[in-house]
């Protein structure tokens, strides 16, 4: 059931990637902030392998006004109760609760309405304030610094990601950017909406990196760190919302051609680092990625460049090869851009494989490339900017080249009194 939050309702309003084709506002809702009782379902934006169908998690349906039926049957026929995966003392066929959950996210027809719940015998049920905290395995290194992914997930380990879903907390620097708007423009102090704007990356506990074209005209912004499944608030590590105190966009940003399409969001309060909330690394100035390097773009964006395209519920990833500047320019000249098109120096490209690309709603999201000789560590080489379609004909997507703008980023971060070492590896 769609349970409305009385004070805060989150609606996804999606813009184009920068090519001028805008979708209408979509009433697709994120979940409520942690700590509230209503479990409001929602949808967002993703990155998508369009060779496969999108995965939309249906909301849990209950009768309005009635208490949800949590009863279930164990595999041996015993009566149990559906609880969050970290509130049951024993393992069963659905979830292993020895500190690390294992869930097949394709399954929606188990004994519990929510795939993130497990059927638990009542004597094994733990109080909500006594969850089973995951303990790191002895062979799991505890990394310091930026850019460390969680390839097996942060606490909630999942299997069966057949449509490109990320694991929970796999790319912990990924954030959603929201615009705060009044429900009634004549009542600015009344109920507020959180309107989805685009993606971003956390480079400091108080700083988010994103594309300028999503935030340049926004009056009031908020970021959400640690989000994964936008229809669930049952993960043991919650997402974190923070208001944006100020926005810095590049002085040479051109909204017509998206040159210098970079912005920094400075938060009113820092986020708290957690297994699902970590910092991205940025490349050194002018440090280009080699042609063919396989990188990951992440987001909740559309799976098709049309009104039929759907926004994803679970954060998606897509693996794309870097395409060097001149090759990308040659490919773009074969599109409607024409044979005289010049790819600006602030852009880089990735993709070119049919059916694989970033898409609407992914703008501002990071393109993360592996750091050589450091397993599971990444550097953010690009920011999703624009493209011609969404991988329909194998044309590469265009990204802001972070290495070209690294000096500008450092200058603005230092100017606010923060240390660039947080995103330096």
Secondary structure, DSSP 8 states (H G I E B T S, - for coil): -----SSEEEEE----SSSS-----B-------TT-S--------B-EETTS-----------TTS----EEE-TTS-EEEEEEGGGBSS--SS---SSSEEEETT---SSSSSTTEEEE-GGGB--TTS-------TTS----SS-B--TT-SSEEEE--TT-B--TTTTTTEEEEEEEEESSTT-TTS-EEEEEEEEEEEEETTEEEE-HHHHTT-SSEEEEES--BTT---SSS--EEEEEEEEEE-TT--TTT-TT--EEEEESS----BTTB---EE--TT----TT-EEEEEEB-BSSSSTT--B-SB-EEEEEEEE-HHHHHHHHTTTTT-TT----TTEEEEE-STTEE--TT-TT-EEEEE-TTSTTBEEEEEEEEE-SSSSSS--EEEEEETTTTHHHHHHHHHHTT--GGGG--
